[in-house]
């Protein structure tokens, strides 16, 4: 029977497992894709981790070579020696093919810098970028530094079917979802998709500071647009990377005119899609 693989896409999720292993003292090998030629299911810098119990979190190839990588990682843990593997074009593993074509080089390190990994995890958790350097010390692959970004966050304010559907889709994509609504039934419906408990808003006066950053987006999804101005003013007061509001072109024109009367600058009005 194959060893279990948890197919985590984002670096912060893999590093969360790393931090758990560091905290419990469990041995693990860190895996990183350090070179790609041609097509690939993942990017350079994609991470995975294999524990000495044979559990793998993260992936390199969407399944076609991950079990083989897991086996090599277990060997590295037993020997204490790092290694670099190449799959696809030029690989010695002729029975393992990459459907995407090209070639993939994977670095397996049974003795990674634990402090650096935990520090990177904490930075990403705080929604700050993090740098990690991998040094295979091989002629075919030199030292490489990867800049990791926080997971995309999406904050939704709205009610009704579109609000619920957007929360579900954003969660499925892998975004960190936060939700605000005046409707408790809607909040209950989206609670399972939210990173934290969704927020019930009872009046416009209760809408003030929003915690949004450049790697996050904000959407208002109301058909009754009376709730929008306070949310949009609060969102535009942040460095949020994207601001969107549900409605037709006519609705958008009326929305922008109303916000202008509230003192929103023309520069900020242009941020609303």
C-alpha positions as CSV (number, residue, x, y, z in Angstrom):
1,X,0.0,0.0,0.0
2,X,1.3,3.5,-0.9
3,X,2.4,5.9,1.8
4,X,0.0,8.8,2.4
5,X,0.4,12.1,0.6
6,X,-1.4,15.2,1.6
7,X,-1.6,17.3,-1.6
8,X,-0.9,20.8,-0.2
9,X,-0.3,23.5,-2.8
10,X,0.9,26.5,-0.8
11,X,4.2,27.0,0.9
12,X,2.7,28.1,4.2
13,X,0.7,24.9,4.5
14,X,3.7,22.7,3.9
15,X,5.7,24.9,6.3
16,X,3.0,24.5,8.9
17,X,3.6,20.8,8.9
18,X,7.4,21.5,9.1
19,X,6.8,23.6,12.2
20,X,4.8,20.8,13.8
21,X,7.6,18.4,13.2
22,X,10.1,20.8,14.6
23,X,7.9,21.3,17.7
24,X,7.5,17.6,18.3
25,X,11.1,16.6,17.5
26,X,10.1,14.4,14.6
27,X,12.7,13.8,11.8
28,X,11.8,15.0,8.4
29,X,13.3,15.7,4.9
30,X,12.5,18.9,3.1
31,X,11.9,18.6,-0.7
32,X,12.1,21.6,-3.1
33,X,11.9,21.8,-6.8
34,X,15.0,23.7,-7.8
35,X,15.0,23.6,-11.6
36,X,12.4,23.1,-14.3
37,X,12.8,22.8,-18.0
38,X,9.6,22.8,-20.1
39,X,6.2,22.3,-18.7
40,X,5.5,21.4,-15.0
41,X,2.6,20.9,-12.7
42,X,4.4,23.1,-10.1
43,X,6.7,26.1,-10.0
44,X,10.4,26.3,-9.0
45,X,10.5,26.5,-5.3
46,X,7.5,24.3,-4.7
47,X,7.9,22.5,-1.3
48,X,7.1,19.2,0.2
49,X,8.1,17.5,3.4
50,X,8.4,13.8,4.3
51,X,8.5,12.6,7.9
52,X,10.4,9.5,9.2
53,X,7.0,7.9,9.5
54,X,6.6,8.0,5.7
55,X,4.0,10.8,5.6
56,X,4.4,13.3,2.8
57,X,2.8,16.8,2.8
58,X,3.0,18.8,-0.5
59,X,3.8,17.4,-3.9
60,X,6.0,18.0,-7.0
61,X,4.1,16.5,-9.9
62,X,0.4,16.0,-9.1
63,X,1.0,12.3,-8.5
64,X,3.1,10.8,-11.3
65,X,6.5,10.8,-9.5
66,X,5.6,11.8,-5.9
67,X,5.6,8.2,-4.5
68,X,9.1,7.8,-5.9
69,X,10.3,11.1,-4.3
70,X,8.8,9.9,-1.0
71,X,10.9,6.6,-1.3
72,X,14.1,8.6,-2.0
73,X,13.3,11.0,0.9
74,X,13.0,8.0,3.3
75,X,16.4,6.7,2.1
76,X,17.9,10.2,2.7
77,X,16.5,10.2,6.2
78,X,18.1,6.8,6.9
79,X,21.4,7.7,5.5
80,X,21.4,11.4,6.6
81,X,22.7,12.4,3.1
82,X,21.0,14.9,0.9
83,X,20.6,14.3,-2.8
84,X,19.3,15.8,-6.0
85,X,17.0,13.9,-8.4
86,X,16.2,14.6,-12.0
87,X,13.0,13.4,-13.6
88,X,12.0,13.7,-17.3
89,X,14.5,14.5,-20.0
90,X,17.9,13.3,-19.1
91,X,16.7,11.4,-16.1
92,X,18.1,7.9,-15.2
93,X,14.5,6.9,-14.1
94,X,13.3,5.8,-17.6
95,X,10.2,4.2,-16.2
96,X,9.0,7.5,-14.6
97,X,7.7,10.0,-17.1
98,X,6.5,13.6,-16.9
99,X,3.3,14.0,-18.9
100,X,4.0,17.7,-19.0
101,X,7.3,17.1,-20.8
102,X,10.6,18.7,-20.0
103,X,12.7,18.0,-16.9
104,X,12.3,18.6,-13.1
105,X,15.1,18.7,-10.6
106,X,14.2,18.0,-7.0
107,X,16.4,18.7,-3.9
108,X,15.9,16.4,-0.9
109,X,17.5,17.6,2.4
110,X,17.2,15.4,5.5
111,X,19.0,18.1,7.6
112,X,17.4,21.4,6.5
113,X,17.8,24.7,8.4
114,X,14.9,24.3,10.9
115,X,15.2,27.8,12.2
116,X,15.0,29.3,8.7
117,X,12.0,27.2,7.9
118,X,10.1,28.1,11.0
119,X,10.9,31.8,10.6
120,X,9.6,31.6,7.0
121,X,6.4,30.0,8.3
122,X,5.9,32.7,10.9
123,X,6.4,35.4,8.3
124,X,3.9,33.9,5.9
125,X,1.5,33.4,8.7
126,X,1.8,37.1,9.5
127,X,1.1,37.8,5.8
128,X,4.7,38.9,5.2
129,X,6.9,37.6,2.3
130,X,9.7,35.1,3.2
131,X,13.0,34.0,1.6
132,X,14.4,30.5,1.6
133,X,17.7,29.5,0.1
134,X,18.5,26.0,-1.2
135,X,22.1,25.0,-1.8
136,X,22.3,21.6,-3.6
137,X,26.0,22.1,-4.3
138,X,25.7,20.3,-7.6
139,X,27.3,21.3,-10.9
140,X,23.9,21.0,-12.6
141,X,22.1,23.1,-10.0
142,X,23.5,26.0,-8.1
143,X,22.3,27.7,-4.9
144,X,18.8,29.2,-5.4
145,X,16.8,31.7,-3.3
146,X,13.0,31.7,-3.6
147,X,10.7,34.5,-2.5
148,X,7.5,33.1,-1.0
149,X,4.4,35.2,-0.8
150,X,1.5,34.9,1.7
151,X,-1.5,33.0,0.6
152,X,-4.0,35.1,-1.2
153,X,-6.7,36.3,1.1
154,X,-10.2,37.3,0.0
155,X,-12.7,39.2,2.2
156,X,-16.3,39.2,1.3
157,X,-19.1,41.5,2.4
158,X,-22.6,40.6,1.2
159,X,-25.6,38.3,1.5
160,X,-27.5,35.8,-0.6
161,X,-26.7,33.1,-3.1
162,X,-23.8,34.9,-4.8
163,X,-22.2,35.7,-1.5
164,X,-22.4,32.0,-0.5
165,X,-21.2,30.7,-3.8
166,X,-18.2,33.1,-3.9
167,X,-17.1,32.0,-0.5
168,X,-17.3,28.4,-1.5
169,X,-15.3,28.9,-4.7
170,X,-12.6,31.0,-3.0
171,X,-12.2,28.4,-0.4
172,X,-11.9,25.6,-3.0
173,X,-9.2,27.6,-4.9
174,X,-7.2,27.8,-1.7
175,X,-7.7,31.5,-0.6
176,X,-7.9,32.5,3.0
177,X,-11.6,33.6,3.2
178,X,-13.1,36.1,5.6
179,X,-16.8,37.1,5.5
180,X,-19.1,39.9,6.7
181,X,-22.8,39.9,6.4
182,X,-26.0,41.3,8.1
183,X,-27.7,37.9,7.5
184,X,-27.0,35.2,10.1
185,X,-28.2,32.4,7.9
186,X,-25.7,33.4,5.2
187,X,-23.0,33.6,7.8
188,X,-23.8,30.1,9.0
189,X,-23.8,28.9,5.4
190,X,-20.2,30.2,4.8
191,X,-18.7,29.5,8.2
192,X,-17.0,26.3,6.9
193,X,-15.2,28.2,4.2
194,X,-13.8,31.0,6.4
195,X,-10.4,31.0,8.0
196,X,-11.9,32.7,11.1
197,X,-15.4,33.0,12.5
198,X,-17.4,35.2,10.0
199,X,-18.5,38.6,11.3
200,X,-22.2,39.7,11.8
201,X,-22.7,43.4,11.0
202,X,-25.8,44.9,12.5
203,X,-25.4,48.5,11.3
204,X,-23.3,50.7,9.0
205,X,-21.8,52.3,12.0
206,X,-20.3,49.0,13.1
207,X,-18.2,48.8,9.9
208,X,-14.8,50.5,10.5
209,X,-11.3,49.2,10.2
210,X,-10.6,46.3,7.9
211,X,-7.4,44.3,8.1
212,X,-6.4,44.1,4.4
213,X,-3.0,44.1,2.7
214,X,-1.6,44.2,-0.8
215,X,-1.9,40.4,-1.3
216,X,-5.6,40.4,-0.5
217,X,-8.8,41.3,-2.2
218,X,-12.1,42.7,-1.1
219,X,-15.5,42.2,-2.7
220,X,-18.9,43.6,-1.8
221,X,-21.7,41.2,-2.9
222,X,-24.9,43.0,-2.1
223,X,-28.0,43.5,-4.2
224,X,-29.3,46.0,-1.6
225,X,-26.4,48.5,-2.0
226,X,-27.1,50.5,1.1
227,X,-24.5,48.4,2.9
228,X,-21.7,49.1,0.4
229,X,-20.5,52.6,1.1
230,X,-19.2,52.0,4.7
231,X,-17.5,48.8,3.6
232,X,-15.9,50.4,0.5
233,X,-14.7,53.4,2.5
234,X,-13.1,51.1,5.0
235,X,-11.5,48.9,2.3
236,X,-10.1,51.9,0.4
237,X,-8.4,53.1,3.6
238,X,-6.1,50.1,3.4
239,X,-3.5,48.9,1.0
240,X,-5.7,46.1,-0.3
241,X,-4.6,44.8,-3.7
242,X,-8.1,44.5,-5.3
243,X,-11.5,46.1,-4.6
244,X,-14.6,44.8,-6.4
245,X,-18.3,45.6,-6.0
246,X,-21.3,43.7,-7.5
247,X,-23.6,45.6,-9.9
248,X,-24.2,46.8,-13.4
249,X,-22.4,49.8,-15.1
250,X,-25.3,52.0,-14.1
251,X,-25.0,50.8,-10.5
252,X,-21.3,51.5,-10.6
253,X,-21.8,55.0,-11.8
254,X,-24.3,55.7,-9.0
255,X,-22.0,54.0,-6.5
256,X,-19.0,56.2,-7.5
257,X,-21.0,59.3,-7.4
258,X,-22.3,58.6,-3.9
259,X,-18.7,57.7,-2.7
260,X,-17.4,61.0,-4.2
261,X,-20.0,62.9,-2.1
262,X,-18.7,61.1,1.0
263,X,-15.2,62.5,0.2
264,X,-13.6,59.5,-1.5
265,X,-10.8,60.7,-3.8
266,X,-10.8,60.2,-7.5
267,X,-7.7,58.0,-7.1
268,X,-9.5,55.7,-4.7
269,X,-12.7,55.6,-6.9
270,X,-10.6,54.2,-9.7
271,X,-9.5,51.3,-7.5
272,X,-13.1,49.9,-7.4
273,X,-13.9,47.4,-10.1
